[in-house]
Amino acid sequence: MSGTIGGVSLSTHHPLVDGRTTESPLVTAYSGRRPERLPVWFMRQAGRSLPEYREVRAGVPMLDSCLDPDLAAEITLQPVRRHGVDAAVFFSDIVVPLRLVGVDVEIRPGVGPVMGTPVRTADDVARLRDLGPLTPERLAPVTAGVERTVAALGATPLVGFAGAPFTLAAYLVEGGPSRDHLAARRLMHADPATWSALMAWTAEVTGAFLEAQIRAGASAGQLFDSWAGALSLADYAAHCAPASSQVLALVRSLGVPAVHFGVATGELLVAMRDAGADVMGVDYRVPLDEASRRLGGATPLQGNVDPALLGAPWDVLEAHVRDVVERGRSAPGHVVNLGHGVPPETDPTVLTRVVELVHSL
Amino acid sequence: MSGTIGGVSLSTHHPLVDGRTTESPLVTAYSGRRPERLPVWFMRQAGRSLPEYREVRAGVPMLDSCLDPDLAAEITLQPVRRHGVDAAVFFSDIVVPLRLVGVDVEIRPGVGPVMGTPVRTADDVARLRDLGPLTPERLAPVTAGVERTVAALGATPLVGFAGAPFTLAAYLVEGGPSRDHLAARRLMHADPATWSALMAWTAEVTGAFLEAQIRAGASAGQLFDSWAGALSLADYAAHCAPASSQVLALVRSLGVPAVHFGVATGELLVAMRDAGADVMGVDYRVPLDEASRRLGGATPLQGNVDPALLGAPWDVLEAHVRDVVERGRSAPGHVVNLGHGVPPETDPTVLTRVVELVHSL
């Protein structure tokens, strides 16, 4: 059995060809068609907003929880059970492929990913390469986690999750989270050859991480370029898009839709789509009708309820969700989501109510 | 004696009518004309990149140094002496007016401004109002600092410095620095009346702060909306621009050019200009020719050398500065500056070299 998703033909070895999720509202909307039910899921739906998440995570460091297949599957499934969302997103972290390949990285609570040693020179990049490729053996905990998740999900699709090469490179160069990403942006201009070697490496490891999730049963792959908003269009296009293109092309070659998302990237929307995305995630700053206009009305969209309004009175939030859905009609397909991740302090009953509202529209 | 600056007629009581800085390259460019020498200064030029700054600041908390007139004047003058820049910018902090009016705020090194109690309700805003207005008596240390600075500057203009109402409100609501400004953005939707009362108050205190600097001799007033990039255009226009307009109108009514700057605000450029700015500061993300195009070619620009390149090899930085200057020619007036503040680790000799380069172009 074979078919096409989003104009991409499916290779016969992919679980999608079983038809498990082909007709799901999510995959239908990602393919640029109108499903019977408007699909909705939330970035960071699996996480701190859920008491059942805080319970199973108690005492377990973040990266350990990502690499425990049973725990990662359980956490991934929790919001699907609770909210009735139309997709699961694999519970992981964008630095997981770094950890799997042997980079000294930890996630400090309240801070974020912190590297043992920043990567700033050609020698530093050579040392990354010396760690060897992200083999299927190293990826085994991810593959096992996805397989368990997919088996439990049935007809509900799983979205594979990975950080974009620039965002990973920014963490590696800065050594941790940064507001301006000065060191990363300096390196791309001061030593373009080293930068380009670093981007080739991050594209490889994050690509392998996403590929493993898709081969194990994810029905789509979403590339998160969290820090791309720090870049000018010229820097993005010249120094970052080529590596992202490589990962997006890999996702498409596996026969599933490639979703691309960045924060504060309204100015980069077209370049990010043109890097090879089937679907563009839009953050809360740009209304979906304006995003669709920029994209020539040709690209399915995902987004973009403002997470700030999850804590507003229901009538304010409801009016906003209806407005997002209305504006989303200008795109050839629309998956409702947030314009950024679920804030940890969100009341989960509000998320459930948003799902019910979206499904009623 | 009287005259006009940027089409605004000068009130006769203003120091500018002495003609001290009217013909300076800075004021000429701010007025939309081409001075003989291309003017240049740097946001955060007075600060940690200078050893002489670190020396005089040693052991003095940030806000105390802002409120010591001799120290603030000395720090303001240091980069003018060292780099030969075409303007001083008054050394201060955007939360200084909060401190002067009695808000419990401190600046924690490595963190930023932290409030004793966040402001989130109508009662909280009423308590701010109960602190009373920012009177000339309370502003005395600022006035004295500016007077001493201006006396030493001679024909070199001083740019007055203040935070925009939204950025101040965001600090007050969040209680400190924040990545997404969720609480502030929630408040504007959840309780627009309280939000609007808060914005009216921040506009008043930051306006009084800027007015004091201009009355004491500043030749321009720059409003810094550091966090406006967190906003959609619709939220900015509806919930923030009116308060900024009030401050910009005050600056103009005092007969000096109003400069408006935000970070990651390419999408808001036109709205920020239309709020009543004579000059738009542009961050490093949007090239100046594109910024000028968005603004209809009618607005003098300030910017936008990428601070990340201050640490790149000189030939890379030089090519970038030349490109910025070339693109700036599309605007009716151009003041060279950075697209964000000087990073603390910047080698100050590089800044001096940039000034020499700009003056040679």
Boltz contact constraints between the chains, C-beta under 6 A:
constraints:
  - contact:
      token1: [A, 182]
      token2: [B, 308]
      max_distance: 6.0
  - contact:
      token1: [A, 182]
      token2: [B, 343]
      max_distance: 6.0
  - contact:
      token1: [A, 185]
      token2: [B, 308]
      max_distance: 6.0
  - contact:
      token1: [A, 186]
      token2: [B, 308]
      max_distance: 6.0
  - contact:
      token1: [A, 186]
      token2: [B, 311]
      max_distance: 6.0
  - contact:
      token1: [A, 186]
      token2: [B, 312]
      max_distance: 6.0
  - contact:
      token1: [A, 189]
      token2: [B, 309]
      max_distance: 6.0
  - contact:
      token1: [A, 189]
      token2: [B, 312]
      max_distance: 6.0
  - contact:
      token1: [A, 189]
      token2: [B, 316]
      max_distance: 6.0
  - contact:
      token1: [A, 190]
      token2: [B, 312]
      max_distance: 6.0
  - contact:
      token1: [A, 190]
      token2: [B, 313]
      max_distance: 6.0
  - contact:
      token1: [A, 232]
      token2: [B, 285]
      max_distance: 6.0
  - contact:
      token1: [A, 264]
      token2: [B, 264]
      max_distance: 6.0
  - contact:
      token1: [A, 266]
      token2: [B, 267]
      max_distance: 6.0
  - contact:
      token1: [A, 267]
      token2: [B, 266]
      max_distance: 6.0
  - contact:
      token1: [A, 285]
      token2: [B, 232]
      max_distance: 6.0
  - contact:
      token1: [A, 308]
      token2: [B, 182]
      max_distance: 6.0
  - contact:
      token1: [A, 308]
      token2: [B, 185]
      max_distance: 6.0
  - contact:
      token1: [A, 308]
      token2: [B, 186]
      max_distance: 6.0
  - contact:
      token1: [A, 309]
      token2: [B, 189]
      max_distance: 6.0
  - contact:
      token1: [A, 311]
      token2: [B, 186]
      max_distance: 6.0
  - contact:
      token1: [A, 312]
      token2: [B, 186]
      max_distance: 6.0
  - contact:
      token1: [A, 312]
      token2: [B, 189]
      max_distance: 6.0
  - contact:
      token1: [A, 312]
      token2: [B, 190]
      max_distance: 6.0
  - contact:
      token1: [A, 313]
      token2: [B, 190]
      max_distance: 6.0
  - contact:
      token1: [A, 316]
      token2: [B, 189]
      max_distance: 6.0
  - contact:
      token1: [A, 343]
      token2: [B, 182]
      max_distance: 6.0
